[in-house]
Amino acid sequence: MTTCVPVAVLAFVSSVVGAVAQAPVPAAKPLPPLRVFLLAGQSNMEGHGVVDLDDARDYNGGKGTLATFLADAKNAKQWPGLRAEDGSWGVRDDVFVSYLPEHGKQKAGPLSVGYAVYDDKHHFGPELGIGRALGNHFAEPVLLIKTAWGGKSLALDFRPPSATGDTGPYYTQMIAEYRAAVVAIPKQFPALSGHTPRLEGVLWFQGWNDGCDDKAAAEYEQNLVLLAKDLRTEFGDAKLPFVVGETGNMDNEVLRGAQKRSCEDKQIAAGARFVPTREFLRNPEDSPNTGHGHHWFGNGESYLRIGDALGRAMIELVDARTKNAAR
């Protein structure tokens, strides 16, 4: 049996359907930006901090490793989240790392131990402390793009374009690897593909090779100022935050003084910060690699505290910049 629907009812239904069809669809809330930081330098930025190796011959029975440091309840409480009670190493869900080791495969993933020059999970670099500090402070996701090669000088290898002479090949490679990592974000980090990457600052940890050469050490201050200026020009940001970590494991006052003075130079001082690190140097007998003073003796606490100090300095610069922009 066919049921007849009154014309008035049909008209009402039609008007409701039409109204629903014409109702605007709420726009999707934009995702927050992805805070990107460029980490650059030589072997100490690559990372030689020992996580948990403990054989007596090469690692001094585990003295000074990250695992030994965190075995102290006081240290574990001060650095929560680095290691779980079951012994597994913490993995961040808000901080990510992209790093192409000079003799290895691309490393890309959430922050944890293992983003060092070695193809294992037994070493780490300053990125662990840097990422922890940044991730704990910023609500937005963080990506650390690390570009570092062992045994490289600022005088030659990283020589900035505006210095006299040829541009250093590792300056060029640093820029190329950074840009390639940004392009690869959707593939390497699918969860971050909807966020717009924004370079927030550069963290520089380098100096040992220049400190071994009197001429290079003497011109280090000028070269570092030019490096900061050229990077700011390269990325189109005249006040891009620039953090310099002291080569505090080296007894070269000329080099270390140059690192400090460069950040005070009026050409780059706005947005630049020198971070002393000498206080983080530990005794060789209390460290894993007793003969590797050029690598902070592989001491896990040293690398962790250096990274934390660099990260905190960067936070201060970024926050100050944000505050000034809001005025």
LUMMIPA-96754 format. One line per field, with one value per residue (C-alpha): residue in three letters; residue number from 1; z, x, y. Coordinates in Angstrom, 3 decimals, decimal comma. Layout:
BEGIN
code: (ALA:...) .
pos: (NUM:...) .
w: (Z:...) .
u: (X:...) .
v: (Y:...) .
REM end
This chain:
BEGIN
code: (MET:THR:THR:CYS:VAL:PRO:VAL:ALA:VAL:LEU:ALA:PHE:VAL:SER:SER:VAL:VAL:GLY:ALA:VAL:ALA:GLN:ALA:PRO:VAL:PRO:ALA:ALA:LYS:PRO:LEU:PRO:PRO:LEU:ARG:VAL:PHE:LEU:LEU:ALA:GLY:GLN:SER:ASN:MET:GLU:GLY:HIS:GLY:VAL:VAL:ASP:LEU:ASP:ASP:ALA:ARG:ASP:TYR:ASN:GLY:GLY:LYS:GLY:THR:LEU:ALA:THR:PHE:LEU:ALA:ASP:ALA:LYS:ASN:ALA:LYS:GLN:TRP:PRO:GLY:LEU:ARG:ALA:GLU:ASP:GLY:SER:TRP:GLY:VAL:ARG:ASP:ASP:VAL:PHE:VAL:SER:TYR:LEU:PRO:GLU:HIS:GLY:LYS:GLN:LYS:ALA:GLY:PRO:LEU:SER:VAL:GLY:TYR:ALA:VAL:TYR:ASP:ASP:LYS:HIS:HIS:PHE:GLY:PRO:GLU:LEU:GLY:ILE:GLY:ARG:ALA:LEU:GLY:ASN:HIS:PHE:ALA:GLU:PRO:VAL:LEU:LEU:ILE:LYS:THR:ALA:TRP:GLY:GLY:LYS:SER:LEU:ALA:LEU:ASP:PHE:ARG:PRO:PRO:SER:ALA:THR:GLY:ASP:THR:GLY:PRO:TYR:TYR:THR:GLN:MET:ILE:ALA:GLU:TYR:ARG:ALA:ALA:VAL:VAL:ALA:ILE:PRO:LYS:GLN:PHE:PRO:ALA:LEU:SER:GLY:HIS:THR:PRO:ARG:LEU:GLU:GLY:VAL:LEU:TRP:PHE:GLN:GLY:TRP:ASN:ASP:GLY:CYS:ASP:ASP:LYS:ALA:ALA:ALA:GLU:TYR:GLU:GLN:ASN:LEU:VAL:LEU:LEU:ALA:LYS:ASP:LEU:ARG:THR:GLU:PHE:GLY:ASP:ALA:LYS:LEU:PRO:PHE:VAL:VAL:GLY:GLU:THR:GLY:ASN:MET:ASP:ASN:GLU:VAL:LEU:ARG:GLY:ALA:GLN:LYS:ARG:SER:CYS:GLU:ASP:LYS:GLN:ILE:ALA:ALA:GLY:ALA:ARG:PHE:VAL:PRO:THR:ARG:GLU:PHE:LEU:ARG:ASN:PRO:GLU:ASP:SER:PRO:ASN:THR:GLY:HIS:GLY:HIS:HIS:TRP:PHE:GLY:ASN:GLY:GLU:SER:TYR:LEU:ARG:ILE:GLY:ASP:ALA:LEU:GLY:ARG:ALA:MET:ILE:GLU:LEU:VAL:ASP:ALA:ARG:THR:LYS:ASN:ALA:ALA:ARG) .
pos: (1:2:3:4:5:6:7:8:9:10:11:12:13:14:15:16:17:18:19:20:21:22:23:24:25:26:27:28:29:30:31:32:33:34:35:36:37:38:39:40:41:42:43:44:45:46:47:48:49:50:51:52:53:54:55:56:57:58:59:60:61:62:63:64:65:66:67:68:69:70:71:72:73:74:75:76:77:78:79:80:81:82:83:84:85:86:87:88:89:90:91:92:93:94:95:96:97:98:99:100:101:102:103:104:105:106:107:108:109:110:111:112:113:114:115:116:117:118:119:120:121:122:123:124:125:126:127:128:129:130:131:132:133:134:135:136:137:138:139:140:141:142:143:144:145:146:147:148:149:150:151:152:153:154:155:156:157:158:159:160:161:162:163:164:165:166:167:168:169:170:171:172:173:174:175:176:177:178:179:180:181:182:183:184:185:186:187:188:189:190:191:192:193:194:195:196:197:198:199:200:201:202:203:204:205:206:207:208:209:210:211:212:213:214:215:216:217:218:219:220:221:222:223:224:225:226:227:228:229:230:231:232:233:234:235:236:237:238:239:240:241:242:243:244:245:246:247:248:249:250:251:252:253:254:255:256:257:258:259:260:261:262:263:264:265:266:267:268:269:270:271:272:273:274:275:276:277:278:279:280:281:282:283:284:285:286:287:288:289:290:291:292:293:294:295:296:297:298:299:300:301:302:303:304:305:306:307:308:309:310:311:312:313:314:315:316:317:318:319:320:321:322:323:324:325:326:327) .
w: (0,000:-0,938:1,806:0,771:2,420:2,691:0,493:3,537:5,195:2,031:1,782:5,415:4,983:1,799:3,529:6,413:4,074:2,043:5,158:6,319:2,889:2,830:6,397:6,407:7,372:10,291:9,137:10,567:13,362:12,061:13,656:15,637:13,904:14,105:15,971:14,083:15,422:13,496:15,483:13,911:14,705:14,731:16,664:20,007:18,310:16,574:20,035:21,970:25,267:26,443:27,394:29,064:27,821:30,763:29,800:31,737:28,834:26,713:29,020:32,451:33,922:33,186:35,253:34,041:31,640:31,422:32,996:35,958:36,389:36,483:38,817:41,549:42,793:43,230:39,595:38,338:40,182:38,734:35,198:35,028:31,909:30,661:31,892:33,051:36,104:33,847:32,443:29,046:27,720:27,483:24,092:23,616:21,662:21,201:20,140:17,010:15,508:11,940:11,578:8,731:10,228:8,090:7,669:8,304:7,486:8,020:11,555:12,024:14,832:18,295:20,703:22,757:23,091:19,943:17,765:17,744:15,078:15,894:14,463:17,866:20,890:23,179:22,472:22,378:21,875:23,090:21,289:24,231:26,719:24,121:23,067:26,622:27,608:24,508:24,708:28,368:27,676:24,368:23,779:20,043:18,573:18,170:15,426:15,829:12,549:13,330:10,892:12,278:11,086:13,094:12,803:11,010:11,507:11,179:9,524:6,547:6,589:7,839:6,530:6,029:2,572:3,653:4,921:2,561:0,589:-0,429:1,347:3,422:1,875:5,176:5,405:2,062:3,166:6,441:4,531:2,000:4,665:6,640:3,624:2,580:6,083:5,991:2,618:3,971:7,005:5,541:4,654:7,736:10,226:8,910:12,187:11,627:8,001:8,845:10,860:9,170:9,926:11,308:11,989:15,506:16,006:15,489:18,155:17,397:19,247:17,570:18,070:18,860:15,458:15,387:18,894:17,633:15,161:16,375:13,215:13,175:16,871:16,359:13,635:15,252:16,738:13,379:11,574:14,105:13,803:10,026:10,357:12,417:10,001:6,953:8,464:9,282:5,700:4,337:6,235:5,811:9,525:10,725:14,392:14,182:17,662:17,689:20,629:20,966:23,266:24,728:23,875:27,603:27,420:25,803:27,554:24,952:26,382:23,001:21,392:24,319:24,717:21,019:21,360:24,184:22,552:19,247:20,934:22,386:19,011:18,141:14,667:16,063:19,793:19,390:19,597:20,295:23,476:24,694:26,966:29,297:29,547:31,434:34,637:32,984:32,366:34,559:35,547:33,133:35,881:36,543:32,865:30,329:27,848:29,992:27,027:25,033:26,441:23,033:23,488:27,104:28,025:26,764:30,028:29,906:32,533:30,639:27,364:29,112:31,038:28,020:25,962:28,733:29,070:25,315:25,219:28,101:26,470:23,268:25,197:26,700:23,284:21,635:24,512:24,560:20,842:21,153:23,981:22,025:18,952:21,044:22,224) .
u: (0,000:1,355:1,416:0,807:3,007:1,480:3,094:3,773:5,817:7,829:8,598:9,752:12,027:13,463:14,252:15,995:18,091:19,002:20,057:22,254:23,830:24,621:25,933:29,649:32,047:34,259:37,837:40,352:42,372:45,900:48,636:51,294:54,622:57,457:60,348:63,516:67,044:70,284:73,065:76,497:80,146:82,814:83,312:82,002:78,747:78,765:78,746:81,207:79,371:79,251:75,815:76,447:79,597:81,586:84,415:87,579:89,984:88,265:85,626:87,210:84,694:81,793:83,002:81,451:78,939:75,422:74,109:76,469:75,564:71,847:72,335:72,683:69,135:69,824:70,898:68,003:65,578:67,211:67,017:63,623:62,548:66,002:65,795:62,902:62,955:63,253:66,507:65,147:66,109:63,445:62,049:60,451:57,220:57,650:61,293:62,803:66,282:67,578:71,269:73,353:76,596:79,672:80,221:76,808:73,144:70,619:69,275:65,803:63,337:62,209:64,857:66,679:70,231:72,009:72,098:75,893:78,472:78,539:76,048:74,798:72,754:75,780:76,775:75,146:75,966:74,763:71,449:70,143:70,443:69,515:66,372:65,335:65,598:63,760:61,053:60,368:59,972:58,118:54,580:55,186:57,054:60,818:63,108:66,883:68,808:72,378:75,240:78,669:81,920:84,985:88,291:87,004:88,164:86,368:89,454:89,252:86,481:83,612:85,104:82,190:81,523:82,190:85,695:88,624:89,575:87,484:84,262:84,759:83,260:81,610:79,904:78,305:77,516:76,007:73,539:72,783:72,118:69,922:67,779:67,563:66,422:63,655:62,439:62,467:60,280:57,044:58,830:61,023:58,508:54,963:53,454:55,072:54,051:51,149:53,326:55,103:58,837:60,377:64,091:64,416:68,164:71,652:73,719:77,462:79,849:83,255:86,794:89,305:91,034:91,384:92,814:95,597:96,770:97,986:96,949:93,489:92,993:94,046:91,447:88,726:86,845:86,517:85,603:82,920:81,351:81,305:79,842:76,920:76,354:76,467:74,058:71,635:71,907:71,511:68,274:66,982:66,850:69,038:68,668:68,527:69,470:73,036:74,436:78,141:79,368:82,834:85,524:85,940:87,924:90,860:93,591:93,736:92,758:93,132:90,513:88,117:88,422:87,678:84,510:83,301:84,227:82,607:79,201:79,804:80,691:78,168:77,725:76,001:75,496:71,733:70,595:73,972:74,985:78,246:77,875:80,789:81,367:84,647:82,814:81,444:84,881:85,432:88,644:89,889:90,050:86,342:85,418:84,986:87,724:90,673:92,861:90,278:90,511:89,538:86,186:85,582:86,900:83,576:81,979:78,191:77,520:79,676:77,791:74,421:75,154:76,726:73,614:71,343:73,288:73,189:69,462:68,703:70,686:68,710:65,433:66,377:67,171:63,993:61,794:63,401:62,852:59,204:58,689:60,261:58,160:54,979:55,704) .
v: (0,000:3,399:6,026:9,592:12,230:15,701:18,332:20,528:17,754:17,169:20,862:20,945:17,933:19,420:22,688:20,920:18,768:21,836:23,737:20,861:20,569:24,289:24,467:25,363:22,572:23,651:24,121:21,668:23,198:23,831:21,770:23,606:24,248:21,763:23,349:22,421:22,838:22,366:20,665:21,007:20,371:17,708:14,460:15,659:16,600:13,208:11,673:9,519:9,294:5,657:4,336:0,974:-0,778:-2,073:-4,415:-3,723:-3,366:-0,670:0,795:0,880:-1,537:0,782:3,724:6,956:5,444:6,825:3,629:3,953:7,607:6,839:3,867:6,491:7,113:10,817:11,174:9,077:11,353:14,456:13,048:11,301:9,479:8,569:4,998:2,831:0,586:-2,463:-1,088:-0,047:3,356:6,022:7,007:10,424:10,841:14,592:14,931:13,389:13,122:12,982:12,155:10,760:9,371:9,882:6,130:4,658:4,521:7,298:7,437:8,894:8,385:9,409:10,664:8,037:6,734:5,589:8,711:8,731:8,038:4,315:1,847:0,723:1,775:1,994:5,606:9,026:12,665:16,070:15,539:13,495:16,362:18,983:17,145:16,401:20,085:21,315:18,656:19,351:23,057:23,411:22,173:21,785:18,788:19,150:17,848:17,827:17,652:16,678:17,334:16,433:14,897:13,923:15,728:18,824:22,408:25,713:27,227:24,852:22,237:24,426:27,671:30,099:31,610:35,199:34,379:34,821:31,744:28,771:27,862:24,739:21,590:20,654:24,026:23,191:19,638:20,876:23,045:20,306:17,682:20,045:20,871:17,217:16,257:18,871:17,597:14,020:14,775:13,320:10,080:9,681:11,041:10,464:11,661:15,065:15,534:17,841:20,213:23,111:22,934:26,107:26,499:27,866:27,907:26,458:24,700:24,610:22,269:22,201:23,433:20,703:20,665:24,455:24,325:22,061:24,721:28,113:29,967:28,407:29,151:32,771:33,325:31,233:34,193:35,926:32,715:31,842:35,288:34,901:31,409:32,717:35,612:33,356:30,841:33,634:34,867:31,339:30,822:34,369:35,118:37,999:37,044:33,262:31,975:30,666:28,688:27,869:25,121:25,653:23,116:22,728:19,504:21,307:23,281:26,024:29,383:31,084:28,861:28,856:32,615:33,038:30,969:33,190:36,506:35,578:35,428:38,890:40,426:43,126:41,633:38,527:39,145:39,623:36,034:34,415:32,591:31,035:27,997:27,144:23,398:23,045:22,160:19,009:17,485:14,414:12,666:9,986:7,380:7,954:7,599:4,791:5,796:6,850:7,838:9,812:13,306:14,716:12,934:13,872:10,406:9,034:10,118:9,757:12,397:14,894:14,474:14,540:17,740:19,437:18,746:19,936:23,202:23,796:23,093:25,437:28,235:27,754:27,857:31,209:32,649:31,356:32,511:35,955:36,266:35,261:37,739:40,583:39,789:39,992:43,520) .
REM end
